[in-house]
């Protein structure tokens, strides 16, 4: 679902920094929805998950880089097709 953003940005001619901000926002949302405490709360109520800030930030950076790479690929592909069609 998040890939519709870069496709629309490419079609509308929006600059790349907006696409990068969209990718980072999608990565933050994905990390929030898949956080360890939420998964463990479903498995064992009353159990607190612990992960260091360093590990959490590292995971977020890794996920954000992957989102930026995927969104950039979609952005550039749609941009290429838009130039061909228009």
Chimera marker file (.cmm) of the C-alpha trace (Angstrom):
<marker_set name="trace">
<marker id="1" x="0.000" y="0.000" z="0.000" r="1" g="1" b="0" radius="0.5"/>
<marker id="2" x="2.832" y="2.388" z="0.766" r="1" g="1" b="0" radius="0.5"/>
<marker id="3" x="4.137" y="2.050" z="-2.799" r="1" g="1" b="0" radius="0.5"/>
<marker id="4" x="1.218" y="4.081" z="-4.135" r="1" g="1" b="0" radius="0.5"/>
<marker id="5" x="2.818" y="7.184" z="-2.615" r="1" g="1" b="0" radius="0.5"/>
<marker id="6" x="6.004" y="7.119" z="-4.717" r="1" g="1" b="0" radius="0.5"/>
<marker id="7" x="4.006" y="6.185" z="-7.801" r="1" g="1" b="0" radius="0.5"/>
<marker id="8" x="1.733" y="9.189" z="-7.295" r="1" g="1" b="0" radius="0.5"/>
<marker id="9" x="4.691" y="11.465" z="-6.496" r="1" g="1" b="0" radius="0.5"/>
<marker id="10" x="6.417" y="10.413" z="-9.730" r="1" g="1" b="0" radius="0.5"/>
<marker id="11" x="3.237" y="10.910" z="-11.766" r="1" g="1" b="0" radius="0.5"/>
<marker id="12" x="2.588" y="14.324" z="-10.213" r="1" g="1" b="0" radius="0.5"/>
<marker id="13" x="6.217" y="15.412" z="-10.633" r="1" g="1" b="0" radius="0.5"/>
<marker id="14" x="6.878" y="15.862" z="-6.911" r="1" g="1" b="0" radius="0.5"/>
<marker id="15" x="10.538" y="16.146" z="-5.891" r="1" g="1" b="0" radius="0.5"/>
<marker id="16" x="12.492" y="13.190" z="-4.530" r="1" g="1" b="0" radius="0.5"/>
<marker id="17" x="12.815" y="14.531" z="-0.937" r="1" g="1" b="0" radius="0.5"/>
<marker id="18" x="9.046" y="14.150" z="-0.491" r="1" g="1" b="0" radius="0.5"/>
<marker id="19" x="9.334" y="10.546" z="-1.630" r="1" g="1" b="0" radius="0.5"/>
<marker id="20" x="12.153" y="9.951" z="0.870" r="1" g="1" b="0" radius="0.5"/>
<marker id="21" x="10.088" y="11.505" z="3.669" r="1" g="1" b="0" radius="0.5"/>
<marker id="22" x="7.168" y="9.254" z="2.683" r="1" g="1" b="0" radius="0.5"/>
<marker id="23" x="9.448" y="6.192" z="2.825" r="1" g="1" b="0" radius="0.5"/>
<marker id="24" x="10.757" y="7.132" z="6.272" r="1" g="1" b="0" radius="0.5"/>
<marker id="25" x="7.220" y="7.716" z="7.533" r="1" g="1" b="0" radius="0.5"/>
<marker id="26" x="6.156" y="4.313" z="6.182" r="1" g="1" b="0" radius="0.5"/>
<marker id="27" x="9.174" y="2.676" z="7.833" r="1" g="1" b="0" radius="0.5"/>
<marker id="28" x="8.301" y="4.322" z="11.154" r="1" g="1" b="0" radius="0.5"/>
<marker id="29" x="4.719" y="3.106" z="10.885" r="1" g="1" b="0" radius="0.5"/>
<marker id="30" x="5.855" y="-0.418" z="10.016" r="1" g="1" b="0" radius="0.5"/>
<marker id="31" x="8.236" y="-0.480" z="12.989" r="1" g="1" b="0" radius="0.5"/>
<marker id="32" x="5.515" y="0.834" z="15.289" r="1" g="1" b="0" radius="0.5"/>
<marker id="33" x="2.971" y="-1.751" z="14.136" r="1" g="1" b="0" radius="0.5"/>
<marker id="34" x="5.483" y="-4.603" z="14.430" r="1" g="1" b="0" radius="0.5"/>
<marker id="35" x="7.133" y="-3.601" z="17.695" r="1" g="1" b="0" radius="0.5"/>
<marker id="36" x="8.272" y="-6.361" z="19.975" r="1" g="1" b="0" radius="0.5"/>
<marker id="37" x="6.073" y="-5.358" z="22.896" r="1" g="1" b="0" radius="0.5"/>
<marker id="38" x="2.971" y="-5.603" z="20.727" r="1" g="1" b="0" radius="0.5"/>
<marker id="39" x="3.850" y="-9.079" z="19.475" r="1" g="1" b="0" radius="0.5"/>
<marker id="40" x="4.651" y="-10.350" z="22.957" r="1" g="1" b="0" radius="0.5"/>
<marker id="41" x="1.505" y="-8.829" z="24.396" r="1" g="1" b="0" radius="0.5"/>
<marker id="42" x="-0.461" y="-11.094" z="22.117" r="1" g="1" b="0" radius="0.5"/>
<marker id="43" x="1.487" y="-14.151" z="23.256" r="1" g="1" b="0" radius="0.5"/>
<marker id="44" x="1.925" y="-13.603" z="26.981" r="1" g="1" b="0" radius="0.5"/>
<marker id="45" x="-0.057" y="-10.887" z="28.776" r="1" g="1" b="0" radius="0.5"/>
<marker id="46" x="1.809" y="-9.101" z="31.544" r="1" g="1" b="0" radius="0.5"/>
<marker id="47" x="5.217" y="-9.733" z="30.016" r="1" g="1" b="0" radius="0.5"/>
<marker id="48" x="7.307" y="-6.701" z="29.139" r="1" g="1" b="0" radius="0.5"/>
<marker id="49" x="9.618" y="-6.824" z="26.158" r="1" g="1" b="0" radius="0.5"/>
<marker id="50" x="12.987" y="-5.205" z="26.375" r="1" g="1" b="0" radius="0.5"/>
<marker id="51" x="15.267" y="-4.193" z="23.554" r="1" g="1" b="0" radius="0.5"/>
<marker id="52" x="18.044" y="-1.658" z="23.806" r="1" g="1" b="0" radius="0.5"/>
<marker id="53" x="17.655" y="1.729" z="22.171" r="1" g="1" b="0" radius="0.5"/>
<marker id="54" x="20.739" y="1.036" z="20.075" r="1" g="1" b="0" radius="0.5"/>
<marker id="55" x="19.199" y="-2.154" z="18.668" r="1" g="1" b="0" radius="0.5"/>
<marker id="56" x="15.864" y="-0.418" z="18.084" r="1" g="1" b="0" radius="0.5"/>
<marker id="57" x="17.466" y="2.483" z="16.226" r="1" g="1" b="0" radius="0.5"/>
<marker id="58" x="19.597" y="0.066" z="14.210" r="1" g="1" b="0" radius="0.5"/>
<marker id="59" x="16.525" y="-1.905" z="13.183" r="1" g="1" b="0" radius="0.5"/>
<marker id="60" x="14.697" y="1.287" z="12.244" r="1" g="1" b="0" radius="0.5"/>
<marker id="61" x="17.615" y="2.480" z="10.103" r="1" g="1" b="0" radius="0.5"/>
<marker id="62" x="17.775" y="-0.887" z="8.343" r="1" g="1" b="0" radius="0.5"/>
<marker id="63" x="14.031" y="-0.895" z="7.658" r="1" g="1" b="0" radius="0.5"/>
<marker id="64" x="14.104" y="2.751" z="6.543" r="1" g="1" b="0" radius="0.5"/>
<marker id="65" x="16.949" y="2.068" z="4.096" r="1" g="1" b="0" radius="0.5"/>
<marker id="66" x="15.005" y="-0.855" z="2.622" r="1" g="1" b="0" radius="0.5"/>
<marker id="67" x="11.863" y="1.277" z="2.306" r="1" g="1" b="0" radius="0.5"/>
<marker id="68" x="13.808" y="4.102" z="0.660" r="1" g="1" b="0" radius="0.5"/>
<marker id="69" x="15.370" y="1.652" z="-1.811" r="1" g="1" b="0" radius="0.5"/>
<marker id="70" x="12.015" y="0.090" z="-2.720" r="1" g="1" b="0" radius="0.5"/>
<marker id="71" x="10.243" y="3.441" z="-2.960" r="1" g="1" b="0" radius="0.5"/>
<marker id="72" x="13.061" y="4.904" z="-5.061" r="1" g="1" b="0" radius="0.5"/>
<marker id="73" x="12.802" y="1.993" z="-7.477" r="1" g="1" b="0" radius="0.5"/>
<marker id="74" x="9.040" y="2.486" z="-7.848" r="1" g="1" b="0" radius="0.5"/>
<marker id="75" x="9.470" y="6.271" z="-8.139" r="1" g="1" b="0" radius="0.5"/>
<marker id="76" x="12.099" y="5.984" z="-10.883" r="1" g="1" b="0" radius="0.5"/>
<marker id="77" x="10.154" y="3.299" z="-12.759" r="1" g="1" b="0" radius="0.5"/>
<marker id="78" x="6.934" y="5.320" z="-12.784" r="1" g="1" b="0" radius="0.5"/>
<marker id="79" x="8.858" y="8.487" z="-13.644" r="1" g="1" b="0" radius="0.5"/>
<marker id="80" x="10.379" y="6.670" z="-16.626" r="1" g="1" b="0" radius="0.5"/>
<marker id="81" x="6.968" y="5.477" z="-17.848" r="1" g="1" b="0" radius="0.5"/>
<marker id="82" x="5.399" y="8.894" z="-17.344" r="1" g="1" b="0" radius="0.5"/>
<marker id="83" x="8.068" y="10.469" z="-19.546" r="1" g="1" b="0" radius="0.5"/>
<marker id="84" x="7.416" y="7.835" z="-22.205" r="1" g="1" b="0" radius="0.5"/>
<marker id="85" x="3.644" y="8.244" z="-22.157" r="1" g="1" b="0" radius="0.5"/>
<marker id="86" x="3.390" y="12.015" z="-21.833" r="1" g="1" b="0" radius="0.5"/>
<link id1="1" id2="2" r="1" g="1" b="0" radius="0.2"/>
<link id1="2" id2="3" r="1" g="1" b="0" radius="0.2"/>
<link id1="3" id2="4" r="1" g="1" b="0" radius="0.2"/>
<link id1="4" id2="5" r="1" g="1" b="0" radius="0.2"/>
<link id1="5" id2="6" r="1" g="1" b="0" radius="0.2"/>
<link id1="6" id2="7" r="1" g="1" b="0" radius="0.2"/>
<link id1="7" id2="8" r="1" g="1" b="0" radius="0.2"/>
<link id1="8" id2="9" r="1" g="1" b="0" radius="0.2"/>
<link id1="9" id2="10" r="1" g="1" b="0" radius="0.2"/>
<link id1="10" id2="11" r="1" g="1" b="0" radius="0.2"/>
<link id1="11" id2="12" r="1" g="1" b="0" radius="0.2"/>
<link id1="12" id2="13" r="1" g="1" b="0" radius="0.2"/>
<link id1="13" id2="14" r="1" g="1" b="0" radius="0.2"/>
<link id1="14" id2="15" r="1" g="1" b="0" radius="0.2"/>
<link id1="15" id2="16" r="1" g="1" b="0" radius="0.2"/>
<link id1="16" id2="17" r="1" g="1" b="0" radius="0.2"/>
<link id1="17" id2="18" r="1" g="1" b="0" radius="0.2"/>
<link id1="18" id2="19" r="1" g="1" b="0" radius="0.2"/>
<link id1="19" id2="20" r="1" g="1" b="0" radius="0.2"/>
<link id1="20" id2="21" r="1" g="1" b="0" radius="0.2"/>
<link id1="21" id2="22" r="1" g="1" b="0" radius="0.2"/>
<link id1="22" id2="23" r="1" g="1" b="0" radius="0.2"/>
<link id1="23" id2="24" r="1" g="1" b="0" radius="0.2"/>
<link id1="24" id2="25" r="1" g="1" b="0" radius="0.2"/>
<link id1="25" id2="26" r="1" g="1" b="0" radius="0.2"/>
<link id1="26" id2="27" r="1" g="1" b="0" radius="0.2"/>
<link id1="27" id2="28" r="1" g="1" b="0" radius="0.2"/>
<link id1="28" id2="29" r="1" g="1" b="0" radius="0.2"/>
<link id1="29" id2="30" r="1" g="1" b="0" radius="0.2"/>
<link id1="30" id2="31" r="1" g="1" b="0" radius="0.2"/>
<link id1="31" id2="32" r="1" g="1" b="0" radius="0.2"/>
<link id1="32" id2="33" r="1" g="1" b="0" radius="0.2"/>
<link id1="33" id2="34" r="1" g="1" b="0" radius="0.2"/>
<link id1="34" id2="35" r="1" g="1" b="0" radius="0.2"/>
<link id1="35" id2="36" r="1" g="1" b="0" radius="0.2"/>
<link id1="36" id2="37" r="1" g="1" b="0" radius="0.2"/>
<link id1="37" id2="38" r="1" g="1" b="0" radius="0.2"/>
<link id1="38" id2="39" r="1" g="1" b="0" radius="0.2"/>
<link id1="39" id2="40" r="1" g="1" b="0" radius="0.2"/>
<link id1="40" id2="41" r="1" g="1" b="0" radius="0.2"/>
<link id1="41" id2="42" r="1" g="1" b="0" radius="0.2"/>
<link id1="42" id2="43" r="1" g="1" b="0" radius="0.2"/>
<link id1="43" id2="44" r="1" g="1" b="0" radius="0.2"/>
<link id1="44" id2="45" r="1" g="1" b="0" radius="0.2"/>
<link id1="45" id2="46" r="1" g="1" b="0" radius="0.2"/>
<link id1="46" id2="47" r="1" g="1" b="0" radius="0.2"/>
<link id1="47" id2="48" r="1" g="1" b="0" radius="0.2"/>
<link id1="48" id2="49" r="1" g="1" b="0" radius="0.2"/>
<link id1="49" id2="50" r="1" g="1" b="0" radius="0.2"/>
<link id1="50" id2="51" r="1" g="1" b="0" radius="0.2"/>
<link id1="51" id2="52" r="1" g="1" b="0" radius="0.2"/>
<link id1="52" id2="53" r="1" g="1" b="0" radius="0.2"/>
<link id1="53" id2="54" r="1" g="1" b="0" radius="0.2"/>
<link id1="54" id2="55" r="1" g="1" b="0" radius="0.2"/>
<link id1="55" id2="56" r="1" g="1" b="0" radius="0.2"/>
<link id1="56" id2="57" r="1" g="1" b="0" radius="0.2"/>
<link id1="57" id2="58" r="1" g="1" b="0" radius="0.2"/>
<link id1="58" id2="59" r="1" g="1" b="0" radius="0.2"/>
<link id1="59" id2="60" r="1" g="1" b="0" radius="0.2"/>
<link id1="60" id2="61" r="1" g="1" b="0" radius="0.2"/>
<link id1="61" id2="62" r="1" g="1" b="0" radius="0.2"/>
<link id1="62" id2="63" r="1" g="1" b="0" radius="0.2"/>
<link id1="63" id2="64" r="1" g="1" b="0" radius="0.2"/>
<link id1="64" id2="65" r="1" g="1" b="0" radius="0.2"/>
<link id1="65" id2="66" r="1" g="1" b="0" radius="0.2"/>
<link id1="66" id2="67" r="1" g="1" b="0" radius="0.2"/>
<link id1="67" id2="68" r="1" g="1" b="0" radius="0.2"/>
<link id1="68" id2="69" r="1" g="1" b="0" radius="0.2"/>
<link id1="69" id2="70" r="1" g="1" b="0" radius="0.2"/>
<link id1="70" id2="71" r="1" g="1" b="0" radius="0.2"/>
<link id1="71" id2="72" r="1" g="1" b="0" radius="0.2"/>
<link id1="72" id2="73" r="1" g="1" b="0" radius="0.2"/>
<link id1="73" id2="74" r="1" g="1" b="0" radius="0.2"/>
<link id1="74" id2="75" r="1" g="1" b="0" radius="0.2"/>
<link id1="75" id2="76" r="1" g="1" b="0" radius="0.2"/>
<link id1="76" id2="77" r="1" g="1" b="0" radius="0.2"/>
<link id1="77" id2="78" r="1" g="1" b="0" radius="0.2"/>
<link id1="78" id2="79" r="1" g="1" b="0" radius="0.2"/>
<link id1="79" id2="80" r="1" g="1" b="0" radius="0.2"/>
<link id1="80" id2="81" r="1" g="1" b="0" radius="0.2"/>
<link id1="81" id2="82" r="1" g="1" b="0" radius="0.2"/>
<link id1="82" id2="83" r="1" g="1" b="0" radius="0.2"/>
<link id1="83" id2="84" r="1" g="1" b="0" radius="0.2"/>
<link id1="84" id2="85" r="1" g="1" b="0" radius="0.2"/>
<link id1="85" id2="86" r="1" g="1" b="0" radius="0.2"/>
</marker_set>
